[in-house]
Amino acid sequence: MDINSFRAELETRLIIEKEYIIQELSMMNEDPEKLELLGKFNEKYKELVRRIANEEGIDLNAFYTHENSSDNLTYEQIILGKTMSVYDKLADELYVEITRTN
């Protein structure tokens, strides 16, 4: 699986997780409890990266080798770097939902 396919799969799954968290939000009354959902979303992001990598047989601790790069980065570092924008966008959308319901 190339990084763009990985990113697309991760985005699809994160959108679903975001929707589940928004549903949880409707059952909460306390603001601190609502903000904890952002931490939960962050954990889901990391969990999904590990799960997709496992499904695709990617060793996140192995060094990423690319003919045009001399960096010694792991697959995990590469994947997190390439997918962080997806997470940031969805986390921002979730934050707006959380603060809107106050």
C-alpha positions as CSV (number, residue, x, y, z in Angstrom):
1,M,0.0,0.0,0.0
2,D,1.5,3.3,-1.0
3,I,1.3,6.3,1.4
4,N,-1.5,8.0,-0.5
5,S,-3.7,4.9,-0.2
6,F,-2.8,4.6,3.4
7,R,-3.7,8.3,3.9
8,A,-7.1,7.8,2.2
9,E,-7.9,4.7,4.2
10,L,-7.0,6.5,7.4
11,E,-9.1,9.5,6.5
12,T,-12.1,7.4,5.8
13,R,-11.8,5.6,9.1
14,L,-11.1,8.8,11.1
15,I,-14.2,10.4,9.6
16,I,-16.3,7.5,11.0
17,E,-14.6,7.7,14.4
18,K,-15.3,11.5,14.4
19,E,-19.0,10.8,13.8
20,Y,-19.1,8.3,16.7
21,I,-17.5,10.9,19.0
22,I,-20.0,13.5,17.9
23,Q,-22.8,11.2,18.8
24,E,-21.2,10.7,22.3
25,L,-21.0,14.4,22.6
26,S,-24.8,14.7,22.6
27,M,-24.9,12.6,25.8
28,M,-22.5,14.8,27.8
29,N,-23.2,17.7,30.0
30,E,-19.8,18.7,31.4
31,D,-17.4,20.9,29.4
32,P,-14.2,19.2,30.7
33,E,-15.7,15.8,29.8
34,K,-16.5,17.1,26.3
35,L,-12.9,18.3,25.8
36,E,-11.6,14.9,26.8
37,L,-13.1,13.7,23.5
38,L,-10.3,15.4,21.7
39,G,-7.8,13.2,23.5
40,K,-9.9,10.2,22.7
41,F,-9.8,11.2,19.0
42,N,-6.0,11.5,19.2
43,E,-5.8,8.0,20.6
44,K,-8.1,6.7,17.8
45,Y,-5.8,8.3,15.3
46,K,-2.7,6.5,16.6
47,E,-4.7,3.2,17.0
48,L,-5.9,3.4,13.4
49,V,-2.4,4.0,12.1
50,R,-1.2,0.9,13.9
51,R,-4.2,-1.1,12.8
52,I,-3.9,-0.2,9.1
53,A,-0.2,-0.8,9.2
54,N,-0.8,-4.2,10.8
55,E,-3.4,-5.1,8.2
56,E,-1.0,-4.1,5.4
57,G,2.0,-5.9,6.9
58,I,3.9,-2.7,7.5
59,D,6.4,-2.8,10.3
60,L,6.1,0.7,11.8
61,N,9.5,0.4,13.5
62,A,11.4,-0.6,10.3
63,F,13.4,2.1,8.5
64,Y,11.7,3.6,5.5
65,T,14.0,3.2,2.5
66,H,13.5,5.4,-0.5
67,E,16.0,5.9,-3.3
68,N,15.8,9.7,-3.2
69,S,16.2,10.0,0.6
70,S,19.1,9.6,2.9
71,D,17.0,10.2,6.1
72,N,16.9,7.4,8.6
73,L,13.2,7.6,9.4
74,T,10.9,4.8,10.4
75,Y,7.7,3.9,8.6
76,E,5.8,5.3,11.6
77,Q,7.5,8.7,11.3
78,I,6.9,8.8,7.6
79,I,3.2,7.8,8.0
80,L,2.5,10.2,10.9
81,G,4.2,13.0,8.9
82,K,2.2,12.4,5.8
83,T,-1.2,11.9,7.6
84,M,-1.0,14.6,10.3
85,S,-2.8,17.1,8.1
86,V,-5.8,14.7,7.8
87,Y,-5.9,14.3,11.6
88,D,-5.5,18.1,12.2
89,K,-8.4,18.9,9.8
90,L,-10.7,16.4,11.5
91,A,-9.6,17.3,15.0
92,D,-10.4,21.0,14.2
93,E,-13.8,20.0,12.9
94,L,-14.4,18.0,16.1
95,Y,-13.3,20.9,18.2
96,V,-15.8,23.2,16.5
97,E,-18.6,20.6,17.2
98,I,-17.5,20.4,20.9
99,T,-17.4,24.1,21.4
100,R,-20.7,24.7,19.5
101,T,-22.7,22.5,21.9
102,N,-21.7,24.5,25.0
